[in-house]
Amino acid sequence: MNFLRELFQKNFSTLLTMFLLVAVPLLGSSSLLLVLNNYQELLQQLSPAQMLLYFLVIAFTMAFALTPTTVVAIVTGYYLGWSGLPGMVVAYALAAAIGYELACRLDHGKLRHFLHLFPKAGAVVDELQHQSWQLIILTRLSPVLPFALMTFVLAMVGVPRRQFLLASVLGMLPRSLFFFWLGTKAQDVLALLRDPDGGTLSKLVLLALIAASVGGLYVLFNRALQRALSRNATPKNGA
């Protein structure tokens, strides 16, 4: 209880931001559905300048959790086709960079410093930081882990910026390509957005991505915990 009380007292603004990064996408996706329902023609014939503006806008909406990345992939695939894939990948990278910088400026390392007040927790965080590539790719692989929230968490763990950006794009590609492909094949984008995992193939792919992400993260966290415990126990054994 003391741990939780201190956690909320010393990191209230950070935890509030994390909560908003989970709640806001629900409102954002509902608003996007409403806009598309009334103004679908807006995205049907974009000029090069308008397309550039579109990718800049979705980069910011993803960074601030206003639109889920799966929704963006479906909508972009539906309206722009495969020619829009490079722009979407760049938008993902830009969104990750914006989110990373935002997290660093809001948190200032407070949560990481707080966790290091507890030796075991701090040691686990340090171990995870040393395995940044695997950690980032596995968190990005799952379609159920919110993009903006994971950006915030990974930034607070202290993963290096360059590794974060490269691994984020690599980790996002499998699920993003799948949802993008769904968008290109869709007959009705609104129906697909309301039920993106309605088909058997969709369910199998989603389950495979979630299983790979959860299983990989379990192994990674368990390995980090064991190494942290072993490292903390070493001085005692040698004493």
PyMOL commands that set and color helices and strands:
alter all, ss='L'
color gray80, all
select helices_A, chain A and resi 2-10+12-43+48-63+69-107+110-115+119-130+132-141+147-157+161-185+189-194+200-238
alter helices_A, ss='H'
color red, helices_A
deselect
rebuild
show_as cartoon
